[in-house]
């Protein structure tokens, strides 16, 4: 996969899948725009990208995707005058059933996981038309299958999947592809940060996940990042509207 001279914008790039995605695009020669809310972690991602490929340029944008879509895109275009790949990765996890949560949690999750994607995608389309670029949304197996105890999150990811498919149809005539990756459990800090798990609880959760993923293990962030890069590349030139599970077979499992 070759992205030399192209520009990839990745939200939520300060850690986890987003950071791995930035590093992966840098490895393949893309200039990267990395967006996040933690300046120190963004600097870490920038450092790794430049260590991987000293020839690429990296722009860090300290921003909140729920309020700063224009700031993010203006920074990208101001620096590079183009956009080839938009990776809508920023997202939050919140737990609770309907009777446990309040409207504030529901709004916060939907604002980050769905509304922000709508806003940044809409602003990006004119530039993606110019470059015949693509969009890759980072969803979840929770968008494909239903799990109790994370209502807001599941609804947001299911809606994101429908957004991906609808937008793919709208943009196909313009030769812009829109796809989604739907990871299973991948080792990041989202369960501890958003799910409130302690280190002990998280370790126990990962152990249980051996039984909930057909391949008997959880995923690595670079397994997802490489899939994102593939979907954004010319190797996937006839793929659009796809929801691609990267979940060790979790989406295919059913309790007996």
C-alpha positions in Angstrom: 0.0 0.0 0.0 1.4 3.3 -1.0 0.2 6.7 0.3 3.2 8.8 -0.5 2.2 12.5 -0.9 -1.3 11.8 0.4 -2.9 13.2 3.6 -4.7 11.1 6.2 -6.7 12.8 9.0 -7.2 10.6 12.0 -9.4 11.6 15.0 -8.8 10.1 18.4 -5.2 9.6 17.5 -3.7 10.2 20.9 -3.9 6.5 21.9 -5.3 3.1 21.0 -6.5 2.3 17.5 -6.2 6.0 16.4 -2.5 6.2 17.4 -1.8 2.8 15.7 -3.6 4.0 12.6 -1.5 7.2 12.4 1.7 5.1 12.7 0.5 2.7 10.0 -0.3 5.5 7.5 3.0 7.1 8.3 4.7 3.8 7.6 3.1 3.7 4.2 4.2 7.2 3.3 1.2 9.4 4.2 1.4 12.8 5.8 -0.8 12.5 8.9 -3.1 14.9 10.7 -3.6 13.6 14.2 -6.4 14.9 16.3 -7.0 14.4 20.1 -7.6 16.1 23.4 -4.4 15.0 25.2 -1.4 17.1 24.1 1.2 14.9 25.7 -0.1 11.7 24.1 -0.5 13.4 20.7 3.2 14.3 21.0 4.0 10.7 21.6 2.0 9.7 18.5 3.8 12.3 16.5 7.2 11.1 17.7 6.4 7.5 16.8 5.1 8.5 13.3 8.3 10.4 12.6 10.5 7.6 13.9 8.7 5.2 11.6 9.1 7.4 8.6 11.2 10.6 8.8 10.1 11.7 5.3 6.4 12.3 6.3 5.0 15.4 7.8 2.8 15.3 10.9 0.3 17.9 12.0 -1.1 17.7 15.6 -4.4 19.3 16.3 -5.5 19.6 19.9 -9.3 19.6 19.5 -12.6 18.1 20.7 -14.4 16.4 17.8 -17.8 17.3 19.2 -17.2 21.1 18.9 -14.2 21.7 16.7 -14.9 20.1 13.3 -14.2 23.4 11.4 -11.0 23.9 13.4 -9.8 20.4 12.6 -10.5 20.6 8.9 -9.2 24.2 8.5 -5.9 23.1 10.2 -5.6 20.2 7.8 -6.3 22.2 4.6 -4.2 25.1 5.8 -1.2 22.9 6.3 -1.5 20.5 3.3 -4.1 22.0 0.9 -5.6 18.6 0.5 -7.3 15.6 2.2 -7.2 12.0 0.9 -8.3 9.9 3.8 -10.6 10.7 6.7 -10.6 8.2 9.6 -13.4 8.9 12.0 -11.9 7.0 15.0 -12.7 9.2 18.0 -15.2 7.5 20.3 -16.2 7.0 23.9 -17.6 4.0 25.8 -20.2 4.3 28.5 -21.9 1.4 30.3 -25.4 1.0 31.7 -28.9 -0.2 30.8 -31.8 2.1 30.1 -32.9 2.3 33.7 -29.3 3.0 34.9 -28.3 5.8 32.6 -29.5 9.4 32.1 -30.1 11.5 29.0 -26.8 13.3 29.6 -24.9 10.1 29.1 -26.9 9.2 26.0 -26.3 12.6 24.5 -22.6 12.6 25.3 -22.1 9.2 23.6 -24.1 10.1 20.5 -22.5 13.5 20.2 -19.0 11.9 20.1 -19.7 8.6 18.3 -22.2 9.8 15.7 -22.8 13.6 15.5 -19.1 14.4 15.3 -18.6 11.9 12.5 -21.5 13.6 10.6 -20.1 17.0 11.0 -16.5 16.3 10.1 -17.5 14.0 7.1 -19.8 16.7 5.7 -17.0 19.3 5.9 -14.5 17.0 4.3 -16.5 15.9 1.3 -15.5 18.8 -1.0 -11.8 18.0 -0.5 -12.3 14.3 -0.8 -14.1 14.9 -4.1 -11.0 16.7 -5.4 -8.6 13.9 -4.4 -11.0 10.9 -5.1 -10.4 10.0 -1.5 -12.2 7.8 1.0 -13.6 7.7 4.5 -13.2 4.9 7.0 -15.3 4.9 10.2 -14.3 3.0 13.3 -17.4 1.3 14.6 -17.6 -1.8 16.7 -18.9 -5.4 16.8 -21.5 -3.7 19.1 -22.9 -2.1 15.9 -23.5 -5.5 14.4 -24.6 -7.5 17.4 -26.5 -6.5 20.6 -25.0 -6.7 24.0 -26.7 -5.8 27.3 -25.3 -3.2 29.6 -24.0 -0.7 27.1 -27.1 0.7 25.5 -25.8 4.2 24.5 -22.7 2.7 23.0 -24.5 0.0 21.1 -27.1 2.4 19.7 -24.3 4.9 18.6 -22.4 2.3 16.8 -25.4 0.8 15.0 -26.4 4.3 13.9 -22.8 4.8 12.7 -23.0 1.7 10.6 -26.2 2.9 9.0 -24.5 6.3 8.4 -21.6 4.5 6.7 -23.9 2.6 4.3 -26.1 5.6 3.5 -23.2 7.9 2.9 -21.5 5.3 0.7 -24.5 5.3 -1.6 -24.5 9.1 -1.8 -20.8 9.4 -2.6 -20.3 6.4 -4.9 -21.2 8.5 -8.0 -18.4 10.8 -7.0 -16.0 7.9 -6.6 -15.6 8.4 -2.9 -15.6 5.2 -0.9 -17.0 5.0 2.6 -16.4 1.9 4.7 -16.3 0.9 8.4 -14.2 -1.4 10.5 -16.1 -3.1 13.4 -13.5 -4.3 15.9 -14.2 -6.8 18.7 -12.3 -6.4 21.9 -8.9 -4.9 21.3 -6.4 -4.0 24.0 -6.7 -0.3 24.5 -7.5 1.9 27.6 -11.1 2.5 26.6 -12.6 -0.1 29.0 -10.6 1.4 31.9 -11.1 5.0 30.9 -14.7 4.9 29.7 -16.0 1.7 31.3 -14.5 2.4 34.7 -12.7 -1.0 35.0 -9.8 -1.4 37.4 -6.6 -3.2 36.3 -7.8 -6.4 38.0 -11.3 -6.1 36.4 -9.8 -5.5 33.0 -7.5 -8.5 33.3 -10.4 -10.7 34.2 -12.5 -9.3 31.3 -9.7 -10.0 28.8 -9.5 -13.6 30.1 -13.3 -14.0 29.7 -13.0 -12.6 26.1 -11.1 -15.8 25.1 -14.5 -17.5 25.2 -16.4 -14.7 23.4 -14.1 -14.5 20.4 -14.0 -17.5 18.1 -10.2 -17.3 17.7 -9.8 -17.5 21.4 -8.0 -14.2 21.9 -8.6 -10.4 21.8 -7.2 -8.2 19.1 -4.2 -5.9 18.7 -4.6 -2.2 17.6 -2.3 -2.7 14.6 -4.6 -5.5 13.3 -7.3 -2.9 13.1 -5.0 -0.2 11.8 -3.8 -2.3 8.9 -7.4 -3.1 7.9 -8.2 0.7 7.9 -5.2 1.4 5.7 -6.3 -1.4 3.3 -9.8 0.0 3.0 -8.4 3.4 2.3 -6.0 2.1 -0.3 -6.4 1.5 -4.0 -6.3 -2.3 -3.2 -9.9 -1.8 -1.9 -10.9 0.3 -5.0 -14.2 -1.7 -5.5 -15.2 -1.8 -1.8 -17.7 0.7 -0.5 -20.5 0.5 2.1 -18.8 -2.4 3.8 -18.9 -3.1 7.5 -15.8 -5.2 8.1 -15.6 -7.1 11.4 -12.0 -7.2 12.8 -13.1 -9.2 15.8 -11.7 -12.7 15.7 -15.1 -14.1 14.7 -17.0 -12.6 17.6 -19.8 -11.3 15.3 -20.4 -14.8 14.0 -20.9 -16.4 17.4 -24.2 -17.3 19.0 -24.8 -18.8 22.5 -26.0 -22.3 22.6 
